[in-house]
Amino acid sequence: MYESLISILILLVGFITELTAQNSRAERLWSLDDCISYAIDNNVEVLNANIDYKMSKADVAAATAAFSPNISASVDGKVSWGRNIDQETNTYMRMTQYSNGYSVTASMNLFDGGETVNRWRQARVAKKRALTQVEQKKDDVAIGIMNAYINAVYYKGSVALKDSKLQTSEELLRQAKMQYELGMKSQNDVALMQATYSSDESALLAEKKHYENAIIELKMYMNMPTDSYIDVDTVINDIKPVYGADSFDDVFRYAEENNPQIQDIKLEKQYYNLSYKTSVLSTLPTIEVYAQASTGYYKNLTKNIGDHFSSQFNNNHGEIVGMSIYVPIFDRLGRANRIKRAKLTNMKMDNVEKNVMQKLGKEVQLAIMDRDATIVEVNSLEKNVEASELAYNLACQKFREGLISAIEVRTSAELLYNSRLNLLTKKLTLISNQKLVDYYKGIKSWN
């Protein structure tokens, strides 16, 4: 009996916990910033860009270490037999001997035509580029999420409008049936209102399906598991744009200095400019200094002859200090070809930079123009919605009084629904346009 009670209590606690989790999950609405933050933390391209940035930091460390001397040590040992040189008499003889050697070598470039310095500079530029590309990936993800999010909000708002329209149709259908029973309406009026109700019910179900599809698409952009729950919050009242609030010159001036895409192309141009300098300086001589300390041990195994290891280690040691100068004379036009290609690449990057600047200017100008045009459309549609609501209310009143037919009420309801839907569409478009203008101004909610 006690075991049964315990089992029931466990099941009851599990049911209450699951119900609480479902309620808390259902109450949470995901804002645009929530979706963007989640996507940035989980997007594969952003994660890979961060890995590239860490790799670029390692490249900077390696390029910095190239300024220090190169130090190496070696140890070798061998056993030889047959005809060999006797190290005691320096003559050939047949014997078996063992020998090993020890050496430490250090070398350092005094001058290499600036190659080491330029490689270090290139590594630092590549690091900055990697960081810029991380920001660019985040921006691309955020803009993609914004579009998918607003699409989901649109369908959610459309579901609400269709649900409201269905409730109105249901009420009109109820009134039509009552009036038919009182002899105030014909059977055709009731049938038409029934058809309107059925059509609105079917449209609501279809719109809910569109909203579910929009949520799935949003979760795909966010790299969120498909079985996870998410419900979007409205963003209509988040911002109130002002017509003509931003000038093209101010926005473009900021964008051309701070936009990640522009920064990336400038850094890439700087990188190839350093490559050109390196190729030019590679025609100069290179100077290297080096030093070596070595010693060895020898033993004649055939005659069992050989001094003690410690004495040979001290007596056989030697040192070398030297300098080498390498002067390039002719390498089958390899250097000349690299210089020419680097110069042409620089010219190409100038053209790429101009093209990116022109594209950015066009995008900024269109973003501001679209935003201002949408503000005018929203103001006009708001007045249209007010007029449609007034006309619909009057139509409903006349329908109750039997002055107009169900067809006229249905037409008025369709006009009201379409005006509200158009207003919702333009408001969401306005939000998208404003956030795009804010992005070019450097105002963004993500990091």
Secondary structure, 3 states (H helix, E strand, C coil): CHHHHHHHHHHHHHHHHHHHHHHHHHHCCECHHHHHHHHHHHCHHHHHHHHHHHHHHHHHHHHHHCCCCEEEEEEEEEEEEEEEEECCCCEEEEEEEEEEEEEEEEEEEEECCCHHHHHHHHHHHHHHHHHHHHHHHHHHHHHHHHHHHHHHHHHHHHHHHHHHHHHHHHHHHHHHHHHHHCCCCCHHHHHHHHHHHHHHHHHHHHHHHHHHHHHHHHHHHHCCCCCCCCCECCCCCCCCCCCCCCCHHHHHHHHHHHCHHHHHHHHHHHHHHHHHHHHHHCCCCEEEEEEEEEEEEEEECCCCECCCHHHHHHHCCEEEEEEEEECCCCCCCHHHHHHHHHHHHHHHHHHHHHHHHHHHHHHHHHHHHHHHHHHHHHHHHHHHHHHHHHHHHHHHHHHHCCCCCHHHHHHHHHHHHHHHHHHHHHHHHHHHHHHHHHHHCCCCCCC
